[in-house]
Amino acid sequence: MESIMIYVPIFMAIIGLAFMSAKRAWVLKQDAGDGKMKEISDYIYEGALAFLKAEYRLLAFFVVGASIALAGISYVVPTTHILIVVAFIFGAFFSALAGNMGMKIATKTNVRTTQAARTSLPQALKVSFGGGTVMGLGVAGLAVLGLTGFFIILFHLFMGGIWTSTEDMTKVLETLAGFSLGAESIALFARVGGGIYTKAADVGADLVGKVEAGIPEDDPRNPATIADNVGDNVGDVAGMGADLFGSYVATVLAAMVLGNYVIKDMGGKIEDAFGGIGPILLPMAIAGFGILFSIIGTMLVKITDDNAKEAQVQKALNIGNWVSIALTAVACYFLVGKMLPETMKMTFFGEGLQDISSMRVFYASLIGLFVGGAISSVTEYYTGLGTKPVLAIVQKSSTGAGTNVIAGLATGMISTFPTVLLFAAAIWSTYALAGFYGVALAASAMMATTAMQLAIDAFGPISDNAGGIAEMSELPKEVRTRTDILDSVGNTTAATGKGFAIASAALTSLALFAAYVTFTGIDGINIFKAPVLAMLFVGGMIPVVFSALAMNSVGKAAMDMVYEVRRQFKEIPGIMEGTGKPEYGKCVEISTKAALREMMLPGILTIGFPIAIVILGKLVYGDNNQLIAEMLGGYMAGVTVSGVLWAVFQNNAGGAWDNAKKSFEAGVMINGEMTYKGSDAHKAAVTGDTVGDPFKDTSGPSMNILIKLTCLIGLVIAPILGGHVAGAEKTKGVNVEVITTDAPASKNTSREVVVSKTNVDGKVSATITTTMVENDGEPVTQTQTVEGTEAEVNKKLEELKKQ
Amino acid sequence: MESIMIYVPIFMAIIGLAFMSAKRAWVLKQDAGDGKMKEISDYIYEGALAFLKAEYRLLAFFVVGASIALAGISYVVPTTHILIVVAFIFGAFFSALAGNMGMKIATKTNVRTTQAARTSLPQALKVSFGGGTVMGLGVAGLAVLGLTGFFIILFHLFMGGIWTSTEDMTKVLETLAGFSLGAESIALFARVGGGIYTKAADVGADLVGKVEAGIPEDDPRNPATIADNVGDNVGDVAGMGADLFGSYVATVLAAMVLGNYVIKDMGGKIEDAFGGIGPILLPMAIAGFGILFSIIGTMLVKITDDNAKEAQVQKALNIGNWVSIALTAVACYFLVGKMLPETMKMTFFGEGLQDISSMRVFYASLIGLFVGGAISSVTEYYTGLGTKPVLAIVQKSSTGAGTNVIAGLATGMISTFPTVLLFAAAIWSTYALAGFYGVALAASAMMATTAMQLAIDAFGPISDNAGGIAEMSELPKEVRTRTDILDSVGNTTAATGKGFAIASAALTSLALFAAYVTFTGIDGINIFKAPVLAMLFVGGMIPVVFSALAMNSVGKAAMDMVYEVRRQFKEIPGIMEGTGKPEYGKCVEISTKAALREMMLPGILTIGFPIAIVILGKLVYGDNNQLIAEMLGGYMAGVTVSGVLWAVFQNNAGGAWDNAKKSFEAGVMINGEMTYKGSDAHKAAVTGDTVGDPFKDTSGPSMNILIKLTCLIGLVIAPILGGHVAGAEKTKGVNVEVITTDAPASKNTSREVVVSKTNVDGKVSATITTTMVENDGEPVTQTQTVEGTEAEVNKKLEELKKQ
């Protein structure tokens, strides 16, 4: 029997997309200003589109290449269906579509925000946040629509829309992993490429414009100024959107995989009102309701007072955010209660099958919501304006750039302490509550309000751009003051948003990691095996080298920009007097080309290493797939642990330097003296910020993608290494489990009990082999067989254990 | 029967110490100069002693506290003997003694080198390298004497000097671990405290002297100048010495533990010419012969030409180094061939017991020698004067401090790539050759020439100090030219020395890690268990936070120094005119106090976390020691992986910045123009070097100790969590192994074979349970039992497998 529930998330996604369309129409209906404003905004819009077009052209090649590779895999591996290629292409397409939509609306909203700021602050917030909402709902709506839609199609294709077996469902989910892989691949290039683009344009514009030519920032005479503004959209809007799109999809997918595993633990079949797939549908349902609550949340974000300050704007955002989170928590309570069996069975290492009440899954989801918020708060503490760590960096600026840099590095490094402890506590507690399904549900709950998070995130760069347009169009000062308030709040939300993105990426990777282990069918990943340990080291190194490559890429791309701007200053007559027109398009092109060229190497590193490890493993160990799977697992763990650390370190160090520099704008007290912009201390802080820029906008955020994509690639490779490849026929309903217990009978005897359990479509047979050794004598072996249903056999085994 | 071989290493150690004494007498007999030279050198000597005294006073408290804690452990855990406390105290004492000796000779040699440089370069090298030799042989001699001596005593006390069982030997080695723990604890404080001291004095002296007062470096009017010179000795000589002393002892110990495990795998007893403990004696023998070869190597280090340049001096050092390494390789061949059974049995995961020829252990030791050299070379490539990466940083200095800092960070980060790959390859290949015993032997071979390595290391700071004394005493220019040549070579050897120290620490930790697993008796460390994974994350975070604390400590300690120097400049009349005498002692005292105060928090972090994890685990899981042991193992792995990465990153970034700055002394070509000291690019490079200073001299080198000490603490805690506590009676010669094989018989049948092997003092019984499932039918189970010796049973199993 098929439940209507399976269609609910799609329905919610469509509501979300409908609401988005309405909002979009409303935003586009707003006055887009006139004259210079419109001209500049058009440049930015076209520049952004030009980047997207060039990027998509390149990505098309990648998608074709990767599709061929995937088709090859599906040909070789019997359990991998050719449809994975279709899923992959659609995943890539949906992600690109979401990015495209987001960029377009963001670049359309900025000028409208400027125009709205000419009337009032509440109106400016309404417009800019409206743009953010469109972005957020677009990403979330497309993600849920695509993933759920594909699931329904595959469920019908492979299983006829009714439950058959966990093995068939595994096949469905393995194919669905293609969708997630496609989305995350696009995210890699969007994040890395966008990150390089935005910083190359920024540095290039500053170095030649501000430093060499001595003209102010955002001056229209600077040929790179449009590229700089495009960069904000390319990096902060499209990059972040693709990142969260990927996390969102991957989290739900991983939770579904683990839900299937729960059903397996419960004997391969459950009876519920949802066609026996309640645990698999639950994460999708949470995602669907999350869209609804995000809509409600966004409707609450408003202010009425034109004289409002940052605090009120922040409060309005917070209210919307917390309401959507609270509603999600309530929904989780009901959804978990309704969709999961009241008592589930889950296998825990060393403890065997355990009864888990569904409420424990709810608690796990609460922990997910809490940790998302807590990690965001920690991020804000280490990077926010006026916080203790940032003020400490300000103080250290008085003794020069060297001490400023050291203080910023140390702040980023120390910030890993609470973040990692929170994260470790989340892993541990959610697992203790409900196994890896609990971990995945925690991640799902956290990601449920992605639409709201993205709306808050995207409104920042929109306001930033709006301010830039106001500056370039020489509008009255009060306009800039209003956009500055929004921009300032946007900086805070950007920092917390980065915290959220890391937390989500980390939990997502963990869930994927768990899904990987169940897909490959290995017992675990034993790092005491030397090849596995070696790969743990290699995995740990990858994020470090990736970050370095990304940082160097920014440097190289920036140099391309510098040469181009210099050329234009020299060759275009009258450019400095404002009579000659700079070729903005050339700079956009240069930045685009450089970003695309430079993102190749990190991309190859990310995608190539897992594949190289499998090939190497195959060469050395041949058919010992178990060991190769463990090696790849060790690599994935290394990337995740090191990636989370370097993400937190780089993002927070970068954020702290940025705000330490910004502190000088309002003036800071150093050694009893008020110090302002232009002072030596400020110059030192500027140096720190230069170091921090690629940290927080390029290499830091790329870590999220790196860890998720690594785990996803592992997941897609998993079937090749899976136990159910060699013994494909065997898995048909047969499940053998070996339990060894060591029960010393008395002081001079030792007893070794080996239980081998065979599960054939629910009929369980257990063989108990007992070896007794008395007083160093000969070992005596006894064998006993118990048969019946899972529950009966377990009961008998329990009785035997007591003997 | 006891073999004479057990006394050979002690004999070698005594030869080493005798040679050291002779060399020491020769060095002290050299002319120590006169007047101002002597005065300055006396100040340095006294300052160094003052630091040591204060440090030892503090450490005495620590040793007492730790001894009480250890006594508590030995009281609670039946297999831990109270003698561990004695071993601990002796380990601490020997390490402190070695450090003391090294510091004394280094501070005595520097002025004698200056004096020798007045006559000729060959003589200056002879004296400075003579001092280094004393240091190297002192450390190595005391390490081997202490460890081997204690082993013999414990072997006689616990086993009566003859082989009884692997369990008794485990007790011996567990107690011996106390010696290593004592040595490493002292190393922690010597490295961290020394690192903080040297940079605090350096920065303090520069900031007030050079920048504020405008007097040159090493100017005797600067009150902090003596503290600065003391710092070189405290950090580079004593810190490095204690570090390598610790690595040396820990490596040999870990190899011995794993040697005992080899004997266990071979049935708990072997027959050889060494009383049945050949595999345990081998690492000690290699260490002993290594001392001999180091002596030979040091005798080859000489030049004859007074007009020699850096290249010739470097060549002389290289010849000595390579000869000692080559001799060690040859010795390994004979020792391995003689001391190990021709064919050994070792358990490999998933492959069961395997026959391993002793030559494979020799190949593993060759890999160790190779990797030590290769990692040193990689370090030199990324940090050496005139190398591509360093020149790239120089180029980036032209666009300011920001780009210089980014380039330096990126260089350090990228340098982890070859280093980690080399290291991973070493783990993998040495394990494949001869299990974890192979890994430990590789480390032992690498560490065998520690005396030579230290001699080369210590000669650098001695020459540096000699140059400083020449400067302060206003000696003729040719003296400074000669010491500068030595100093320059010393900088290169310092970089490669750091590479060697990291490589040794990493391999040592790995060997300790393996020893830990065997001590606790767990099957492995499964990071798919959520609590274990959580601890992997926590462990990964510790090196990052530790580094940040160390860096901040330098900042705080430097500020103390700044205030003191400012005070003296203000309060002492005539100090700037050279008529008033600065209070050097006060500065030494300030630096000492600050260093000791600031090393507390990182120390507590290092020692406290493993203990906290065990306590937390006990609270949550009660008696599930297996899980707690795995959690601690996960933590250790996290610290090691992350620690190696951060060590390489920080050391190499720091080294690269340093030499990028130094490049400006001879002038560098930037954008087609020769650029020198004092240019803007040079100022940017100085900023980079300021950031790099705590990286390479404080936090980076501390990582070595952090990872080794973490693994050692784990090793000492291991018996508490060990399987042989709860089931102590059972392990008496009984060894049960469960092997599961999955052999699909045909397309429609599946076969599951579970083999349970019981080994009672060499008599093996295997039970084979076969479960067949045909066409989804009922499972059919068959049981067979095979008995006999290990070899017979294995043969029968092989035959059965073919069916």
Interface residues (C-beta under 8 A of the other chain):
Chain A: L207 F349 G350 K396 T399 G400 A401 G402 T403 V405 I406 A407 L409 A410 T411 M413 I414 T416 F417 V420 L421 F423 A424 A425 I427 W428 T430 Y431 A432 F436 V439 L510 F513 A514 V517 D523 G524 I525 N526 I527 F528 K529 A530 P531 L533 A534 M535 L536 F537 V538 G540 M541 V544 V545 S547 A548 L549 M551 N552 G555 N624 Q626 L627 G633 G634 A637 G638 V641 S642 V644 L645 F649 V686 T687 G688 D689 T690 V691 P694 G723 A726 G727 E729 K730 K732 G733 V734 V736 V738 T740 D742 P744 K747 N748 S750 E752 V754 S756 T758 V760 D761 K763 S765 T767 T769 T771 V773 D776 G777 E778 P779 T781 T783 T785
Chain B: L207 F349 G350 K396 T399 G400 A401 G402 T403 V405 I406 A407 L409 A410 T411 M413 I414 T416 F417 V420 L421 F423 A424 A425 I427 W428 T430 Y431 A432 F436 V439 L510 F513 A514 V517 D523 G524 I525 N526 I527 F528 K529 A530 P531 L533 A534 M535 L536 F537 V538 G540 M541 V544 V545 S547 A548 L549 M551 N552 G555 N624 Q626 L627 G633 G634 A637 G638 V641 S642 V644 L645 F649 V686 T687 G688 D689 T690 V691 P694 G727 E729 K730 K732 G733 V734 V736 V738 T740 D742 P744 K747 N748 S750 E752 V754 S756 T758 V760 D761 K763 S765 T767 T769 T771 V773 D776 G777 E778 P779 T781 T783 T785
